[in-house]
């Protein structure tokens, strides 16, 4: 179901691209966007589920746009890593 919603959004954006409202919202020129599907928790996933999500992220595109599939736990871990990196970078820059 989530994948279908992303496909519908990509379709709407493609239709919307030729309107003045699109230019007002996103500006002139080519706009790059990506899909992100966030699902479930790591604890409920089997090895087969993980392989399936990785395969989809690697191999499935919609209108030449990638769709990344991750769990809520993966999103949290990624955001925590980036926050740590940026915080450490800011400390170094202030020194």
Gaussian input, Z-matrix of N, CA and C with variables (Angstrom, degrees):
# hf/3-21g

backbone

0 1
 N
 C     1     B1
 C     2     B2     1     A1
 N     3     B3     2     A2     1     D1
 C     4     B4     3     A3     2     D2
 C     5     B5     4     A4     3     D3
 N     6     B6     5     A5     4     D4
 C     7     B7     6     A6     5     D5
 C     8     B8     7     A7     6     D6
 N     9     B9     8     A8     7     D7
 C    10    B10     9     A9     8     D8
 C    11    B11    10    A10     9     D9
 N    12    B12    11    A11    10    D10
 C    13    B13    12    A12    11    D11
 C    14    B14    13    A13    12    D12
 N    15    B15    14    A14    13    D13
 C    16    B16    15    A15    14    D14
 C    17    B17    16    A16    15    D15
 N    18    B18    17    A17    16    D16
 C    19    B19    18    A18    17    D17
 C    20    B20    19    A19    18    D18
 N    21    B21    20    A20    19    D19
 C    22    B22    21    A21    20    D20
 C    23    B23    22    A22    21    D21
 N    24    B24    23    A23    22    D22
 C    25    B25    24    A24    23    D23
 C    26    B26    25    A25    24    D24
 N    27    B27    26    A26    25    D25
 C    28    B28    27    A27    26    D26
 C    29    B29    28    A28    27    D27
 N    30    B30    29    A29    28    D28
 C    31    B31    30    A30    29    D29
 C    32    B32    31    A31    30    D30
 N    33    B33    32    A32    31    D31
 C    34    B34    33    A33    32    D32
 C    35    B35    34    A34    33    D33
 N    36    B36    35    A35    34    D34
 C    37    B37    36    A36    35    D35
 C    38    B38    37    A37    36    D36
 N    39    B39    38    A38    37    D37
 C    40    B40    39    A39    38    D38
 C    41    B41    40    A40    39    D39
 N    42    B42    41    A41    40    D40
 C    43    B43    42    A42    41    D41
 C    44    B44    43    A43    42    D42
 N    45    B45    44    A44    43    D43
 C    46    B46    45    A45    44    D44
 C    47    B47    46    A46    45    D45
 N    48    B48    47    A47    46    D46
 C    49    B49    48    A48    47    D47
 C    50    B50    49    A49    48    D48
 N    51    B51    50    A50    49    D49
 C    52    B52    51    A51    50    D50
 C    53    B53    52    A52    51    D51
 N    54    B54    53    A53    52    D52
 C    55    B55    54    A54    53    D53
 C    56    B56    55    A55    54    D54
 N    57    B57    56    A56    55    D55
 C    58    B58    57    A57    56    D56
 C    59    B59    58    A58    57    D57
 N    60    B60    59    A59    58    D58
 C    61    B61    60    A60    59    D59
 C    62    B62    61    A61    60    D60
 N    63    B63    62    A62    61    D61
 C    64    B64    63    A63    62    D62
 C    65    B65    64    A64    63    D63
 N    66    B66    65    A65    64    D64
 C    67    B67    66    A66    65    D65
 C    68    B68    67    A67    66    D66
 N    69    B69    68    A68    67    D67
 C    70    B70    69    A69    68    D68
 C    71    B71    70    A70    69    D69
 N    72    B72    71    A71    70    D70
 C    73    B73    72    A72    71    D71
 C    74    B74    73    A73    72    D72
 N    75    B75    74    A74    73    D73
 C    76    B76    75    A75    74    D74
 C    77    B77    76    A76    75    D75
 N    78    B78    77    A77    76    D76
 C    79    B79    78    A78    77    D77
 C    80    B80    79    A79    78    D78
 N    81    B81    80    A80    79    D79
 C    82    B82    81    A81    80    D80
 C    83    B83    82    A82    81    D81
 N    84    B84    83    A83    82    D82
 C    85    B85    84    A84    83    D83
 C    86    B86    85    A85    84    D84
 N    87    B87    86    A86    85    D85
 C    88    B88    87    A87    86    D86
 C    89    B89    88    A88    87    D87
 N    90    B90    89    A89    88    D88
 C    91    B91    90    A90    89    D89
 C    92    B92    91    A91    90    D90
 N    93    B93    92    A92    91    D91
 C    94    B94    93    A93    92    D92
 C    95    B95    94    A94    93    D93
 N    96    B96    95    A95    94    D94
 C    97    B97    96    A96    95    D95
 C    98    B98    97    A97    96    D96
 N    99    B99    98    A98    97    D97
 C   100   B100    99    A99    98    D98
 C   101   B101   100   A100    99    D99
 N   102   B102   101   A101   100   D100
 C   103   B103   102   A102   101   D101
 C   104   B104   103   A103   102   D102
 N   105   B105   104   A104   103   D103
 C   106   B106   105   A105   104   D104
 C   107   B107   106   A106   105   D105
 N   108   B108   107   A107   106   D106
 C   109   B109   108   A108   107   D107
 C   110   B110   109   A109   108   D108
 N   111   B111   110   A110   109   D109
 C   112   B112   111   A111   110   D110
 C   113   B113   112   A112   111   D111
 N   114   B114   113   A113   112   D112
 C   115   B115   114   A114   113   D113
 C   116   B116   115   A115   114   D114
 N   117   B117   116   A116   115   D115
 C   118   B118   117   A117   116   D116
 C   119   B119   118   A118   117   D117
 N   120   B120   119   A119   118   D118
 C   121   B121   120   A120   119   D119
 C   122   B122   121   A121   120   D120
 N   123   B123   122   A122   121   D121
 C   124   B124   123   A123   122   D122
 C   125   B125   124   A124   123   D123
 N   126   B126   125   A125   124   D124
 C   127   B127   126   A126   125   D125
 C   128   B128   127   A127   126   D126
 N   129   B129   128   A128   127   D127
 C   130   B130   129   A129   128   D128
 C   131   B131   130   A130   129   D129
 N   132   B132   131   A131   130   D130
 C   133   B133   132   A132   131   D131
 C   134   B134   133   A133   132   D132
 N   135   B135   134   A134   133   D133
 C   136   B136   135   A135   134   D134
 C   137   B137   136   A136   135   D135
 N   138   B138   137   A137   136   D136
 C   139   B139   138   A138   137   D137
 C   140   B140   139   A139   138   D138
 N   141   B141   140   A140   139   D139
 C   142   B142   141   A141   140   D140
 C   143   B143   142   A142   141   D141
 N   144   B144   143   A143   142   D142
 C   145   B145   144   A144   143   D143
 C   146   B146   145   A145   144   D144
 N   147   B147   146   A146   145   D145
 C   148   B148   147   A147   146   D146
 C   149   B149   148   A148   147   D147
 N   150   B150   149   A149   148   D148
 C   151   B151   150   A150   149   D149
 C   152   B152   151   A151   150   D150
 N   153   B153   152   A152   151   D151
 C   154   B154   153   A153   152   D152
 C   155   B155   154   A154   153   D153
 N   156   B156   155   A155   154   D154
 C   157   B157   156   A156   155   D155
 C   158   B158   157   A157   156   D156
 N   159   B159   158   A158   157   D157
 C   160   B160   159   A159   158   D158
 C   161   B161   160   A160   159   D159
 N   162   B162   161   A161   160   D160
 C   163   B163   162   A162   161   D161
 C   164   B164   163   A163   162   D162
 N   165   B165   164   A164   163   D163
 C   166   B166   165   A165   164   D164
 C   167   B167   166   A166   165   D165
 N   168   B168   167   A167   166   D166
 C   169   B169   168   A168   167   D167
 C   170   B170   169   A169   168   D168
 N   171   B171   170   A170   169   D169
 C   172   B172   171   A171   170   D170
 C   173   B173   172   A172   171   D171
 N   174   B174   173   A173   172   D172
 C   175   B175   174   A174   173   D173
 C   176   B176   175   A175   174   D174
 N   177   B177   176   A176   175   D175
 C   178   B178   177   A177   176   D176
 C   179   B179   178   A178   177   D177
 N   180   B180   179   A179   178   D178
 C   181   B181   180   A180   179   D179
 C   182   B182   181   A181   180   D180
 N   183   B183   182   A182   181   D181
 C   184   B184   183   A183   182   D182
 C   185   B185   184   A184   183   D183
 N   186   B186   185   A185   184   D184
 C   187   B187   186   A186   185   D185
 C   188   B188   187   A187   186   D186
 N   189   B189   188   A188   187   D187
 C   190   B190   189   A189   188   D188
 C   191   B191   190   A190   189   D189
 N   192   B192   191   A191   190   D190
 C   193   B193   192   A192   191   D191
 C   194   B194   193   A193   192   D192
 N   195   B195   194   A194   193   D193
 C   196   B196   195   A195   194   D194
 C   197   B197   196   A196   195   D195
 N   198   B198   197   A197   196   D196
 C   199   B199   198   A198   197   D197
 C   200   B200   199   A199   198   D198
 N   201   B201   200   A200   199   D199
 C   202   B202   201   A201   200   D200
 C   203   B203   202   A202   201   D201
 N   204   B204   203   A203   202   D202
 C   205   B205   204   A204   203   D203
 C   206   B206   205   A205   204   D204
 N   207   B207   206   A206   205   D205
 C   208   B208   207   A207   206   D206
 C   209   B209   208   A208   207   D207
 N   210   B210   209   A209   208   D208
 C   211   B211   210   A210   209   D209
 C   212   B212   211   A211   210   D210
 N   213   B213   212   A212   211   D211
 C   214   B214   213   A213   212   D212
 C   215   B215   214   A214   213   D213
 N   216   B216   215   A215   214   D214
 C   217   B217   216   A216   215   D215
 C   218   B218   217   A217   216   D216
 N   219   B219   218   A218   217   D217
 C   220   B220   219   A219   218   D218
 C   221   B221   220   A220   219   D219
 N   222   B222   221   A221   220   D220
 C   223   B223   222   A222   221   D221
 C   224   B224   223   A223   222   D222
 N   225   B225   224   A224   223   D223
 C   226   B226   225   A225   224   D224
 C   227   B227   226   A226   225   D225
 N   228   B228   227   A227   226   D226
 C   229   B229   228   A228   227   D227
 C   230   B230   229   A229   228   D228
 N   231   B231   230   A230   229   D229
 C   232   B232   231   A231   230   D230
 C   233   B233   232   A232   231   D231
 N   234   B234   233   A233   232   D232
 C   235   B235   234   A234   233   D233
 C   236   B236   235   A235   234   D234
 N   237   B237   236   A236   235   D235
 C   238   B238   237   A237   236   D236
 C   239   B239   238   A238   237   D237
 N   240   B240   239   A239   238   D238
 C   241   B241   240   A240   239   D239
 C   242   B242   241   A241   240   D240
 N   243   B243   242   A242   241   D241
 C   244   B244   243   A243   242   D242
 C   245   B245   244   A244   243   D243
 N   246   B246   245   A245   244   D244
 C   247   B247   246   A246   245   D245
 C   248   B248   247   A247   246   D246
 N   249   B249   248   A248   247   D247
 C   250   B250   249   A249   248   D248
 C   251   B251   250   A250   249   D249
 N   252   B252   251   A251   250   D250
 C   253   B253   252   A252   251   D251
 C   254   B254   253   A253   252   D252
 N   255   B255   254   A254   253   D253
 C   256   B256   255   A255   254   D254
 C   257   B257   256   A256   255   D255
 N   258   B258   257   A257   256   D256
 C   259   B259   258   A258   257   D257
 C   260   B260   259   A259   258   D258
 N   261   B261   260   A260   259   D259
 C   262   B262   261   A261   260   D260
 C   263   B263   262   A262   261   D261
 N   264   B264   263   A263   262   D262
 C   265   B265   264   A264   263   D263
 C   266   B266   265   A265   264   D264
 N   267   B267   266   A266   265   D265
 C   268   B268   267   A267   266   D266
 C   269   B269   268   A268   267   D267
 N   270   B270   269   A269   268   D268
 C   271   B271   270   A270   269   D269
 C   272   B272   271   A271   270   D270
 N   273   B273   272   A272   271   D271
 C   274   B274   273   A273   272   D272
 C   275   B275   274   A274   273   D273
 N   276   B276   275   A275   274   D274
 C   277   B277   276   A276   275   D275
 C   278   B278   277   A277   276   D276
 N   279   B279   278   A278   277   D277
 C   280   B280   279   A279   278   D278
 C   281   B281   280   A280   279   D279
 N   282   B282   281   A281   280   D280
 C   283   B283   282   A282   281   D281
 C   284   B284   283   A283   282   D282

   B1=1.4529
   B2=1.5368
   B3=1.3332
   B4=1.4561
   B5=1.5121
   B6=1.3343
   B7=1.4618
   B8=1.5282
   B9=1.3200
   B10=1.4698
   B11=1.5219
   B12=1.3222
   B13=1.4638
   B14=1.5290
   B15=1.3320
   B16=1.4661
   B17=1.5209
   B18=1.3059
   B19=1.4667
   B20=1.5241
   B21=1.3275
   B22=1.4643
   B23=1.5265
   B24=1.3427
   B25=1.4619
   B26=1.5147
   B27=1.3235
   B28=1.4682
   B29=1.5222
   B30=1.3199
   B31=1.4615
   B32=1.5298
   B33=1.3267
   B34=1.4688
   B35=1.5229
   B36=1.3352
   B37=1.4667
   B38=1.5190
   B39=1.3223
   B40=1.4595
   B41=1.5288
   B42=1.3305
   B43=1.4676
   B44=1.5257
   B45=1.3125
   B46=1.4601
   B47=1.5295
   B48=1.3386
   B49=1.4616
   B50=1.5357
   B51=1.3117
   B52=1.4655
   B53=1.5305
   B54=1.3336
   B55=1.4605
   B56=1.5232
   B57=1.3232
   B58=1.4679
   B59=1.5270
   B60=1.3102
   B61=1.4673
   B62=1.5353
   B63=1.3215
   B64=1.4711
   B65=1.5249
   B66=1.3285
   B67=1.4672
   B68=1.5254
   B69=1.3539
   B70=1.4604
   B71=1.5321
   B72=1.3248
   B73=1.4679
   B74=1.5238
   B75=1.3414
   B76=1.4614
   B77=1.5252
   B78=1.3206
   B79=1.4569
   B80=1.5188
   B81=1.3346
   B82=1.4601
   B83=1.5212
   B84=1.3001
   B85=1.4593
   B86=1.5195
   B87=1.3093
   B88=1.4611
   B89=1.5256
   B90=1.3093
   B91=1.4561
   B92=1.5285
   B93=1.3217
   B94=1.4579
   B95=1.5191
   B96=1.3205
   B97=1.4571
   B98=1.5144
   B99=1.3184
   B100=1.4590
   B101=1.5162
   B102=1.3187
   B103=1.4586
   B104=1.5141
   B105=1.3215
   B106=1.4557
   B107=1.5185
   B108=1.3234
   B109=1.4606
   B110=1.5184
   B111=1.3328
   B112=1.4606
   B113=1.5266
   B114=1.3301
   B115=1.4588
   B116=1.5216
   B117=1.2927
   B118=1.4569
   B119=1.5206
   B120=1.3249
   B121=1.4567
   B122=1.5162
   B123=1.3096
   B124=1.4630
   B125=1.5259
   B126=1.3234
   B127=1.4669
   B128=1.5244
   B129=1.2992
   B130=1.4494
   B131=1.5144
   B132=1.3256
   B133=1.4604
   B134=1.5221
   B135=1.3065
   B136=1.4612
   B137=1.5318
   B138=1.3209
   B139=1.4636
   B140=1.5104
   B141=1.3269
   B142=1.4679
   B143=1.5117
   B144=1.3393
   B145=1.4666
   B146=1.5303
   B147=1.3363
   B148=1.4632
   B149=1.5260
   B150=1.3380
   B151=1.4779
   B152=1.5276
   B153=1.3084
   B154=1.4736
   B155=1.5282
   B156=1.3489
   B157=1.4673
   B158=1.5205
   B159=1.3400
   B160=1.4721
   B161=1.5260
   B162=1.3282
   B163=1.4611
   B164=1.5224
   B165=1.3297
   B166=1.4674
   B167=1.5221
   B168=1.3280
   B169=1.4625
   B170=1.5238
   B171=1.3141
   B172=1.4610
   B173=1.5278
   B174=1.3242
   B175=1.4704
   B176=1.5209
   B177=1.3172
   B178=1.4691
   B179=1.5264
   B180=1.3246
   B181=1.4585
   B182=1.5238
   B183=1.3204
   B184=1.4543
   B185=1.5189
   B186=1.3102
   B187=1.4638
   B188=1.5304
   B189=1.3239
   B190=1.4686
   B191=1.5240
   B192=1.3233
   B193=1.4585
   B194=1.5236
   B195=1.3432
   B196=1.4656
   B197=1.5251
   B198=1.3096
   B199=1.4611
   B200=1.5252
   B201=1.3184
   B202=1.4540
   B203=1.5190
   B204=1.3290
   B205=1.4607
   B206=1.5183
   B207=1.3269
   B208=1.4597
   B209=1.5240
   B210=1.3319
   B211=1.4660
   B212=1.5331
   B213=1.3431
   B214=1.4623
   B215=1.5288
   B216=1.3277
   B217=1.4619
   B218=1.5215
   B219=1.3278
   B220=1.4616
   B221=1.5243
   B222=1.3283
   B223=1.4598
   B224=1.5256
   B225=1.3201
   B226=1.4638
   B227=1.5365
   B228=1.3304
   B229=1.4662
   B230=1.5280
   B231=1.3166
   B232=1.4680
   B233=1.5250
   B234=1.3221
   B235=1.4610
   B236=1.5214
   B237=1.3405
   B238=1.4688
   B239=1.5321
   B240=1.3572
   B241=1.4719
   B242=1.5199
   B243=1.3150
   B244=1.4729
   B245=1.5202
   B246=1.3201
   B247=1.4567
   B248=1.5222
   B249=1.3325
   B250=1.4642
   B251=1.5237
   B252=1.3304
   B253=1.4722
   B254=1.5267
   B255=1.3206
   B256=1.4600
   B257=1.5238
   B258=1.3291
   B259=1.4636
   B260=1.5163
   B261=1.3408
   B262=1.4661
   B263=1.5267
   B264=1.3046
   B265=1.4614
   B266=1.5133
   B267=1.3207
   B268=1.4639
   B269=1.5261
   B270=1.3387
   B271=1.4684
   B272=1.5256
   B273=1.3200
   B274=1.4591
   B275=1.5261
   B276=1.3280
   B277=1.4610
   B278=1.5260
   B279=1.3360
   B280=1.4686
   B281=1.5277
   B282=1.3246
   B283=1.4908
   B284=1.5044
   A1=111.32
   A2=117.68
   A3=120.54
   A4=112.33
   A5=116.29
   A6=120.60
   A7=110.57
   A8=116.38
   A9=120.59
   A10=111.19
   A11=117.17
   A12=119.92
   A13=110.89
   A14=116.60
   A15=119.18
   A16=111.40
   A17=116.50
   A18=120.52
   A19=110.11
   A20=117.37
   A21=120.98
   A22=111.42
   A23=118.27
   A24=121.50
   A25=111.23
   A26=117.32
   A27=120.24
   A28=110.44
   A29=116.92
   A30=121.58
   A31=110.74
   A32=116.69
   A33=120.53
   A34=111.37
   A35=116.61
   A36=119.77
   A37=111.39
   A38=116.59
   A39=120.54
   A40=110.89
   A41=117.29
   A42=121.13
   A43=111.22
   A44=116.42
   A45=124.02
   A46=112.06
   A47=116.23
   A48=122.68
   A49=112.85
   A50=118.38
   A51=121.95
   A52=113.35
   A53=117.89
   A54=120.32
   A55=111.95
   A56=115.34
   A57=120.44
   A58=110.37
   A59=116.91
   A60=121.43
   A61=110.82
   A62=117.10
   A63=121.14
   A64=110.07
   A65=116.28
   A66=121.19
   A67=110.02
   A68=117.36
   A69=120.92
   A70=111.11
   A71=116.52
   A72=121.67
   A73=112.63
   A74=117.50
   A75=121.66
   A76=114.84
   A77=117.42
   A78=120.55
   A79=112.59
   A80=115.26
   A81=121.62
   A82=110.36
   A83=116.07
   A84=120.74
   A85=112.19
   A86=113.87
   A87=120.63
   A88=110.27
   A89=115.81
   A90=122.00
   A91=107.99
   A92=116.18
   A93=121.27
   A94=108.92
   A95=116.64
   A96=120.04
   A97=109.41
   A98=114.44
   A99=122.43
   A100=108.90
   A101=115.98
   A102=121.05
   A103=110.55
   A104=116.03
   A105=121.75
   A106=107.71
   A107=115.87
   A108=121.99
   A109=107.74
   A110=116.65
   A111=122.26
   A112=107.57
   A113=114.99
   A114=119.27
   A115=111.67
   A116=117.51
   A117=125.04
   A118=116.87
   A119=113.46
   A120=122.72
   A121=109.11
   A122=117.63
   A123=121.59
   A124=112.16
   A125=117.27
   A126=121.33
   A127=112.32
   A128=118.43
   A129=121.37
   A130=114.90
   A131=116.98
   A132=120.02
   A133=111.92
   A134=115.24
   A135=121.50
   A136=108.83
   A137=116.09
   A138=120.14
   A139=111.43
   A140=116.27
   A141=120.64
   A142=112.11
   A143=116.68
   A144=120.68
   A145=110.68
   A146=116.55
   A147=120.99
   A148=111.44
   A149=115.92
   A150=119.73
   A151=110.25
   A152=115.83
   A153=120.80
   A154=110.62
   A155=117.90
   A156=120.63
   A157=111.24
   A158=116.17
   A159=119.61
   A160=110.19
   A161=117.15
   A162=120.82
   A163=109.90
   A164=117.24
   A165=120.19
   A166=111.38
   A167=116.65
   A168=120.31
   A169=111.06
   A170=116.66
   A171=121.69
   A172=112.72
   A173=117.80
   A174=120.73
   A175=116.93
   A176=119.37
   A177=119.85
   A178=110.14
   A179=115.17
   A180=122.37
   A181=108.00
   A182=115.64
   A183=121.64
   A184=107.07
   A185=116.32
   A186=121.56
   A187=110.45
   A188=115.06
   A189=124.06
   A190=114.12
   A191=118.13
   A192=123.05
   A193=109.51
   A194=117.75
   A195=119.90
   A196=111.65
   A197=115.77
   A198=122.22
   A199=106.72
   A200=116.15
   A201=121.60
   A202=108.98
   A203=116.65
   A204=122.65
   A205=109.00
   A206=117.69
   A207=122.00
   A208=110.04
   A209=115.29
   A210=120.06
   A211=109.06
   A212=115.65
   A213=120.25
   A214=109.91
   A215=117.35
   A216=121.23
   A217=111.39
   A218=117.97
   A219=121.60
   A220=110.92
   A221=116.70
   A222=120.79
   A223=110.01
   A224=117.06
   A225=122.01
   A226=110.53
   A227=117.07
   A228=121.17
   A229=110.95
   A230=117.46
   A231=121.54
   A232=110.68
   A233=116.87
   A234=120.45
   A235=111.26
   A236=117.67
   A237=120.56
   A238=111.06
   A239=116.91
   A240=120.31
   A241=111.00
   A242=116.45
   A243=119.83
   A244=111.60
   A245=116.94
   A246=120.40
   A247=110.49
   A248=116.64
   A249=121.03
   A250=110.69
   A251=116.43
   A252=120.36
   A253=111.17
   A254=116.66
   A255=120.14
   A256=110.93
   A257=117.34
   A258=120.74
   A259=110.61
   A260=116.67
   A261=120.39
   A262=110.52
   A263=117.77
   A264=121.48
   A265=111.71
   A266=116.29
   A267=120.21
   A268=110.91
   A269=117.28
   A270=120.64
   A271=110.46
   A272=117.12
   A273=121.65
   A274=110.39
   A275=115.85
   A276=120.95
   A277=111.59
   A278=117.30
   A279=121.37
   A280=111.30
   A281=117.35
   A282=120.25
   A283=111.82
   D1=-43.94
   D2=179.72
   D3=-61.55
   D4=-39.50
   D5=178.54
   D6=-61.86
   D7=-42.43
   D8=179.38
   D9=-62.59
   D10=-36.86
   D11=178.17
   D12=-65.35
   D13=-40.99
   D14=176.90
   D15=-63.25
   D16=-41.93
   D17=177.86
   D18=-60.95
   D19=-42.61
   D20=177.56
   D21=-62.04
   D22=-42.16
   D23=178.23
   D24=-63.95
   D25=-42.90
   D26=177.61
   D27=-60.90
   D28=-40.63
   D29=178.28
   D30=-62.99
   D31=-44.84
   D32=179.28
   D33=-63.52
   D34=-43.04
   D35=177.84
   D36=-61.65
   D37=-38.69
   D38=178.90
   D39=-64.23
   D40=-42.54
   D41=177.03
   D42=-66.48
   D43=-38.51
   D44=-175.77
   D45=-72.26
   D46=-23.07
   D47=-174.46
   D48=-54.89
   D49=-33.95
   D50=-174.89
   D51=-85.96
   D52=10.14
   D53=-176.91
   D54=-102.97
   D55=157.96
   D56=176.30
   D57=-65.77
   D58=-33.33
   D59=179.34
   D60=-61.68
   D61=-38.33
   D62=177.71
   D63=-60.94
   D64=-44.88
   D65=179.56
   D66=-64.27
   D67=-39.82
   D68=176.90
   D69=-61.10
   D70=-40.37
   D71=-176.62
   D72=-77.65
   D73=-43.40
   D74=-170.49
   D75=-113.96
   D76=-9.11
   D77=-179.74
   D78=89.22
   D79=176.39
   D80=179.98
   D81=-79.57
   D82=161.23
   D83=176.78
   D84=89.72
   D85=-173.16
   D86=-176.38
   D87=-81.19
   D88=134.68
   D89=179.13
   D90=-107.66
   D91=128.83
   D92=178.30
   D93=-100.87
   D94=130.74
   D95=175.04
   D96=-142.73
   D97=159.94
   D98=-176.32
   D99=-132.45
   D100=161.48
   D101=175.80
   D102=-104.20
   D103=141.87
   D104=176.58
   D105=-132.82
   D106=118.64
   D107=178.11
   D108=-109.30
   D109=114.47
   D110=-179.17
   D111=-106.96
   D112=121.54
   D113=-174.54
   D114=-134.20
   D115=146.58
   D116=166.68
   D117=45.11
   D118=-166.95
   D119=179.64
   D120=-120.44
   D121=157.00
   D122=179.26
   D123=-59.66
   D124=-39.01
   D125=-174.13
   D126=-59.67
   D127=-31.18
   D128=-177.76
   D129=-88.54
   D130=3.02
   D131=-174.86
   D132=-100.90
   D133=140.39
   D134=174.57
   D135=-92.92
   D136=171.57
   D137=175.31
   D138=-59.44
   D139=-38.41
   D140=177.84
   D141=-64.13
   D142=-38.97
   D143=177.28
   D144=-61.87
   D145=-43.40
   D146=-179.39
   D147=-64.49
   D148=-42.28
   D149=178.33
   D150=-62.66
   D151=-40.83
   D152=-179.65
   D153=-62.92
   D154=-45.60
   D155=178.99
   D156=-63.95
   D157=-42.79
   D158=178.79
   D159=-62.88
   D160=-42.28
   D161=179.04
   D162=-61.26
   D163=-45.30
   D164=-179.89
   D165=-61.71
   D166=-44.26
   D167=-179.97
   D168=-62.29
   D169=-38.66
   D170=-177.22
   D171=-77.36
   D172=-35.52
   D173=-167.24
   D174=-113.80
   D175=-17.84
   D176=-174.66
   D177=-102.34
   D178=126.40
   D179=173.44
   D180=-126.53
   D181=152.61
   D182=177.47
   D183=-124.70
   D184=118.49
   D185=-177.76
   D186=53.76
   D187=42.57
   D188=-179.66
   D189=66.16
   D190=16.15
   D191=179.20
   D192=-109.80
   D193=133.62
   D194=178.51
   D195=-74.16
   D196=152.31
   D197=173.47
   D198=-125.18
   D199=117.23
   D200=178.12
   D201=-90.95
   D202=133.10
   D203=179.35
   D204=-114.53
   D205=117.86
   D206=179.25
   D207=-138.84
   D208=165.30
   D209=175.68
   D210=-90.76
   D211=167.27
   D212=175.72
   D213=-60.24
   D214=-39.19
   D215=-179.82
   D216=-64.20
   D217=-40.40
   D218=177.66
   D219=-65.08
   D220=-40.04
   D221=177.75
   D222=-62.43
   D223=-45.70
   D224=-180.00
   D225=-60.75
   D226=-46.73
   D227=-179.64
   D228=-62.45
   D229=-41.89
   D230=179.38
   D231=-63.57
   D232=-45.07
   D233=-179.95
   D234=-65.69
   D235=-37.97
   D236=177.79
   D237=-65.02
   D238=-42.32
   D239=177.53
   D240=-60.68
   D241=-45.40
   D242=-178.49
   D243=-66.15
   D244=-40.48
   D245=178.30
   D246=-61.64
   D247=-41.88
   D248=177.35
   D249=-62.68
   D250=-45.96
   D251=179.25
   D252=-59.96
   D253=-47.82
   D254=-178.22
   D255=-66.14
   D256=-37.90
   D257=178.69
   D258=-64.83
   D259=-44.37
   D260=178.20
   D261=-64.78
   D262=-40.14
   D263=178.03
   D264=-62.64
   D265=-38.99
   D266=178.95
   D267=-67.00
   D268=-37.45
   D269=178.26
   D270=-64.35
   D271=-42.36
   D272=179.69
   D273=-64.66
   D274=-41.98
   D275=-179.08
   D276=-64.99
   D277=-34.14
   D278=-178.72
   D279=-76.28
   D280=-18.96
   D281=-178.00
   D282=-70.21

